[in-house]
Amino acid sequence: MTSLKLYTAIYVVLFVIATAQVAVERAGYLDSMYWVAFTAIMVLSAVKALFVVGYYQHLKFEPRSVTLVVLAGLIGALALTFAAAYSII
């Protein structure tokens, strides 16, 4: 079982990433910075998702096949998000 210190450290990392996302979102209101902000938010979201899935949902300790199925879902979700963002502009 993973220690409380590790879960606390991951929580702090997730909090910092969420704060960075808010800061990037506010900077993204400038038209020239939209795609930079969008890309940064997507990367930060992917990192947060990996932390949550890996540790809080214990995927890190599951068989590799389960990890690959979840990774395929993440890639599909990102592809749909990019497609939706492209259709907005």
N, C-alpha and C positions, 0 to 999 in steps of 0.2 A: 504494500500500500504506500502511496505517495504521501510525503510529509505535509504538514500544515504550512511550513515555510515555503515549499514549492508552490502550493496553491496561492498563497499570499503574494508571492513574487509574480506569478502569472496574472493575478488580479491587478496588480500595480501596472504591469506592462500593458494590459488591456485598457486600463484607465488612461494611461499616457497616450496610447494610440488613438483612443476615442477623442481625447482633447486635441490631438494633432489633426484629426479629421475635421473637427469643428473649425479650427484655425484655417485649414486649407479651403474649406467650403466658403468661408467668409472672403478669402482672397480670390476665389473663383468667380465672384460676381463681376469682375472686370471681363469684358468680352475677349480681350487678348489672352487671358489666362485660363479660359474655360477648359480646354483640352488638357493642359498641364494639371489643373486642379482635379479634373475628372480621373485622369490616370493615377494621380497620387492617391485619391480616395479609393479607387479600385484596388490598388496594391495594398494599402493599409487595411482595407476590408478583408482581403485574402489572407493577410498575415493574422488578423484577429480570428478569422474563421479557423485557421489551422491550429491556433492555440486552443480555442474552445473545443474543437473536435478532438484534438490530440490528447488533451489533458482532462478537461471537465467531462467529456463523454467517453474517455478511456480508449479512444481509437488507437492510441499509440501502442496499446498492449493487445490489440486484436490481431488475428491472422492477416497476412499481407493482402489476401484476396478481398477482404472487407474494406481495407484501406483503398484499394484500387477502385472499387465500386463507388465509394464516397468521392474519390478524386474525380472520377468521370462525371459525377453529378455536379461537382463544383465547376468543372470546365464547361459543362453545358450551361449552367446558370450564368457564368461569366460571358459566354458567347451570346446568350439571349440579352443580357444587359447591354453589351456593346452594340448589338443590333438595334435595340430600342433607343439607345442614346444617339445612334447614327440617324435614325429616322426622325428624331426631334429637330435636328439642325437642318 
